[in-house]
Amino acid sequence: MGLCCLPRSTPCVPRDVAEAAGQLAAARDDATRERAARSIAAFCDDWADGNKVAARDAGAIGPLVDMLGRPRCSEVGALALWKLSRCDANKRAIAEAGGIPPLIQVLKSGTLVAKENAGAALCNLGRTTDNKVAIAEAGAIPPLVDLVADRVENAAVVLANLADSNAANKITIRRAGAIPPLVDLLTSGTALGKADAAVGPSVSNYIYSESRGGSCSSVTHRGERRLLCVS
């Protein structure tokens, strides 16, 4: 069963996400891995679950997680996992494949783009109860706070997901020093950064629930009045 195929020197272009996953599984060099992972990300760059489920069923998640440990490949591997993690069924699959610790390592040591992609993947993964716990226990909160301080804006939204309905994470986020960089992002970041900071701490009402009497003021975000508290 032939794949494409163009002249021997030209990489095959996968016809669907399952074929791209097969190319990734068979890859023996990083360039091939990158091409296959980019194809998977492109096929899954929507909000429908079909290609995301097909990629998982074709065995893409394990090799994508492995790519996170390869410096050249981590940016694209994190990108593809971000797209796959939009599907609720894949959130558990990525965690079960061991994807959370290497995503956090990318947060610490990857390129800026790799950090942003890893943060976006963790943002999606952190929407489930079990993953909130696993991400925090794997040590994600301190590097996420550092990224907020460095103006990697989507890190604020990851913190919001980890804090939502999780009292222990709220305390850990506050103790990790999240309040000053979130407030700085809210007051002096870009328009997108301000929006992320406003959403990021759930406009810090999760901080208020643990800080017991910080200095409070209110802000308006997308027409909704919310409470901002700084301890």
C-alpha positions in Angstrom: 0.0 0.0 0.0 1.9 3.1 -1.2 1.8 6.3 0.8 2.2 9.1 -1.8 4.8 8.9 -3.1 6.7 11.8 -4.7 10.4 11.6 -5.8 12.4 9.7 -3.2 14.0 12.9 -1.9 10.6 14.5 -1.1 8.9 13.7 2.2 5.5 12.1 1.9 2.6 14.3 2.7 0.1 12.4 4.9 -3.4 12.1 3.6 -5.1 12.0 7.0 -4.2 12.2 10.7 -3.9 8.4 11.1 -1.3 8.3 8.3 0.6 11.2 10.0 0.5 9.2 13.3 2.0 6.2 11.5 4.8 8.4 10.0 5.5 9.7 13.5 5.7 6.2 15.0 8.0 5.0 12.2 10.3 8.1 12.3 14.0 7.5 12.9 15.2 11.1 12.9 14.0 14.3 14.4 13.2 16.1 11.1 10.7 13.3 10.2 9.3 13.5 13.7 8.8 17.2 13.4 7.1 17.0 10.0 4.7 14.3 11.2 3.9 16.2 14.5 3.2 19.4 12.5 0.8 17.4 10.3 -1.0 16.0 13.3 -1.3 19.5 14.8 -2.6 20.8 11.5 -5.2 18.1 11.2 -6.3 18.7 14.8 -6.4 22.5 14.6 -10.1 22.8 15.1 -12.6 22.2 17.9 -14.1 19.0 16.5 -13.0 15.8 18.2 -12.9 13.5 15.1 -9.2 13.9 14.1 -8.1 14.2 17.7 -9.7 10.8 18.6 -8.3 9.3 15.4 -4.8 10.5 16.3 -5.0 9.0 19.7 -6.4 5.7 18.4 -3.6 5.6 15.9 -1.0 5.8 18.7 0.1 9.4 18.3 0.2 10.4 22.0 3.1 8.3 23.2 5.5 9.4 20.5 4.4 13.0 20.9 5.2 12.8 24.7 8.6 11.3 23.8 9.3 14.3 21.6 9.1 16.6 24.6 12.4 15.2 25.8 14.2 16.0 22.5 15.3 19.7 22.5 14.8 20.1 18.8 11.4 18.5 18.9 9.8 19.8 22.1 8.3 22.8 20.5 6.4 20.9 17.9 5.6 18.0 20.2 4.0 20.4 22.7 2.1 22.1 19.9 0.5 18.8 18.8 -0.3 17.8 22.3 -2.0 21.2 22.8 -4.2 20.6 19.9 -5.0 17.0 20.9 -5.7 18.1 24.5 -8.7 20.1 23.3 -10.6 16.8 23.2 -11.9 15.8 26.7 -11.1 12.1 26.1 -7.5 12.9 25.3 -6.9 14.9 28.5 -6.8 11.6 30.4 -4.9 9.8 27.7 -2.1 12.3 27.7 -1.8 12.2 31.5 -1.8 8.4 31.5 0.9 8.4 28.8 3.1 10.4 31.2 2.7 13.7 29.4 2.4 16.0 32.4 6.0 15.9 33.8 7.8 16.5 30.5 5.4 19.3 29.6 6.4 20.9 32.9 10.0 20.4 32.0 9.4 22.2 28.8 7.9 25.1 30.8 11.2 25.3 32.7 13.8 24.9 29.9 12.2 25.1 26.5 12.3 27.9 24.0 9.7 30.7 24.4 7.5 29.2 21.8 7.9 25.7 23.3 6.9 27.1 26.8 3.9 28.8 25.3 2.8 25.5 23.6 3.4 23.5 26.8 1.5 26.0 28.8 -1.5 25.8 26.4 -1.4 22.0 26.6 -1.4 22.2 30.4 -4.1 24.8 30.4 -6.4 22.2 28.6 -5.3 19.3 30.7 -5.9 21.3 33.9 -9.6 21.5 33.2 -10.1 18.0 34.8 -10.2 17.3 38.5 -7.6 14.6 38.4 -5.2 16.5 36.2 -5.4 19.6 38.4 -4.0 17.5 41.2 -1.4 15.8 39.0 -0.1 19.0 37.4 0.3 20.7 40.8 1.9 17.7 42.4 4.4 17.4 39.5 5.6 20.9 40.3 4.0 23.1 37.6 3.0 26.0 39.8 6.4 27.7 40.5 7.5 27.7 36.8 4.0 29.0 35.8 4.4 31.9 38.2 7.8 32.6 36.8 6.3 32.6 33.3 3.6 35.1 34.4 6.4 37.3 35.7 8.2 37.0 32.4 5.0 38.0 30.6 4.2 34.6 29.1 0.6 35.6 29.2 -1.2 32.3 28.9 0.5 31.0 32.0 -2.1 33.1 34.0 -4.9 31.1 32.5 -3.2 27.8 33.4 -3.1 29.0 37.0 -6.8 29.8 36.8 -7.6 26.3 35.7 -5.5 24.8 38.5 -7.1 27.0 41.1 -10.7 26.4 40.0 -12.5 24.3 42.6 -9.2 23.2 44.2 -8.5 24.8 47.6 -5.0 23.2 47.9 -3.9 24.6 44.6 -5.2 28.1 45.5 -3.0 28.1 48.6 0.0 26.8 46.6 -0.4 29.4 43.9 -0.6 32.2 46.5 2.4 30.9 48.4 4.4 30.6 45.2 4.2 34.4 44.9 1.6 34.6 42.1 -0.2 37.7 43.3 2.4 40.5 42.4 3.1 39.3 38.8 -0.6 38.7 38.1 -1.4 42.2 39.3 1.5 43.6 37.3 0.2 41.8 34.2 -3.3 43.1 34.9 -2.2 46.7 35.2 0.6 47.0 32.7 0.5 44.1 30.3 -0.8 44.0 26.7 -4.5 44.0 26.1 -4.4 40.2 25.8 -2.2 39.9 28.9 -4.6 42.0 30.9 -7.5 39.8 29.8 -5.5 36.7 30.7 -4.5 38.1 34.1 -8.1 39.1 34.8 -9.3 35.6 34.0 -6.1 34.0 35.3 -6.6 34.4 39.0 -10.4 34.2 38.4 -9.8 37.9 39.0 -8.0 36.7 42.2 -11.2 35.8 44.1 -9.5 32.4 44.6 -6.6 34.4 46.3 -9.2 36.2 48.4 -10.7 33.0 49.6 -7.3 32.0 51.1 -5.8 35.4 52.0 -8.3 36.3 54.6 -8.4 40.0 54.3 -6.0 41.3 51.6 -6.4 44.6 49.9 -9.3 44.4 47.5 -10.6 46.3 44.6 -12.8 45.5 41.6 -12.2 45.4 37.9 -14.4 45.0 34.9 -13.5 42.2 32.4 -15.7 41.7 29.3 -18.5 43.5 30.9 -18.5 41.5 34.1 -17.5 43.2 37.5 -15.1 41.0 39.4 -13.1 41.2 42.6 -9.3 41.6 42.7 -7.6 41.0 46.0 -4.0 41.4 46.8 -2.6 40.0 50.1 
